[in-house]
């Protein structure tokens, strides 16, 4: 019997995962400020440029490698009983910058904070919190941000969201200046928090008497800014446009999010400085992971983490590095398991986040099946396929990877010779198989393997039934003609067996059926004519 050797459903299709973008906290528009040094630019890097030798380190919660400094900080902020102090916040905000990763690198920045309060020791003696906060902001600008009355936005650069860069050069935007003020406010004993609007971030301070003061950290006189309807009706336009920001409405302001100082640090881990032009791929991925670990109870904080994990999985599979792929899926499996028993679209507020989650679940289903957890993997693949239409994009890719996992399961059963089990799996396939080359490939491999089994047994009726069942599926691939050829040959073999056994009427009847059922039955037609003449 001629084997099926080629199929458009070979499972070797290459995909580019370029349509799903990373999320980002992109606030603080663009202003060409005076005396701004050019921002450092890294060569664009992606998943192909990473040395993964230290990844999946034992005892670490991430795929990328963490330093002891990073691990200790995660533990401090994950401890519900811990109360972060100014040193903890400074360390967190500098880790969020992406270029500070150990205690030795942290130390000069701690020294800067200490020196600031040594030079401004009177700040801590100001009893009135409103005045203390006002003076803190003004002196922060003069000391760190090089404020100049003639150029109030000196040093402002809308793209500079790293606290580390701010403390090196004085170049800042709303995010980095807010992080610095939060650090200083904690040291100065002020009750502060972060505030995020669609295109802006700032700080609020809650005084002991309950008053909430808004602090515009990009301005030296920004303590106790009043943002009411009148502000947004008139001055707001000039104020925001001066900073290159989209001008919000009062309704936008009312939807602002007030978050903890630490949470603003988490948000900054996917701010402007984490773009591919500013930071290497592995560092961007590490920050996305750290944020995801620190905000493990906040589903939306997992978006970038999931996107990077799929990029990693896709890259490793294309490199045929299954051991590394298995390490990755094993490491992130506890995160993905949270989506096992509920529709993914109910987990995230942004529907886009469902896409990397479903793609990774399909990859995990394949991993479970390859690792012997076939029942769990099969159910997970079916769960993914049931959710394909809820995804807002990449539907075909999700569908294909779900079917690929089921195809792996069927292929393993075929290789083990357990074709009855393979048939049971196929009988449980949901609708839509014809939409995926991976599913079609699984079906073709099953039917050709079962046909081979009956062929070897010379059980022509069963072989005929298998090929006819396949052809009835009406799968239109290049292999259809091969199945038709095999079906015709099986009919001829059965007819020859009848003829040999002197059951010539049955042989003729078999050939007549062949002519009716096989699309191109020239050989059956020729043999039928010969049989009728010699009968």
Secondary structure, 3 states (H helix, E strand, C coil): CCCCCCCCCCCCCCCCCCCCCCCCECCCCCCCCCCCCCCCCCCCCCHHHCCCCCCCCCCCCCCCCCCHHHHHHHHHHHCCCCCCCHHHHHHHHHHHHCCCCCHHHHHHHHHHHHHHHHHCHHHHHCCCHHHHHHHHHHHHHHHHCCCECCECCCCECCCCCCHHHHHHHCCECHHHHHHHHHHHHHHCCCEEEEEEECCEEEEEEECCCCCEEEECCCCCCCECCCCCHHHHHCHHHHHHHHCCCCCCCHHHHHCCEEECHHHHHHHHHHEHHHCCCCCCHHHHHHHHHHHHHHCCCCHHHHHHHHHHHHHHHHHHHHCCCHHHHHHHHHHHHHHHHCCCCCCHHHCCCCCCHHHHHHHHHHHHHHHHHHCCCHHHHHHHHHHHHCCHHHCCCCHHHHHHHHHHHHHHHHHHHHHCCCHHHHHHHHHCCCCCHHHCHHHHHHHHHHHHHHHHHHHHCCCHHHHHHHHHHHHHCCCCCCCHHHHHHHHHHHHHHHHHHHHHCCCHHHHHHHHHHHHHHCCCCHHHHHHHHHHHHHC
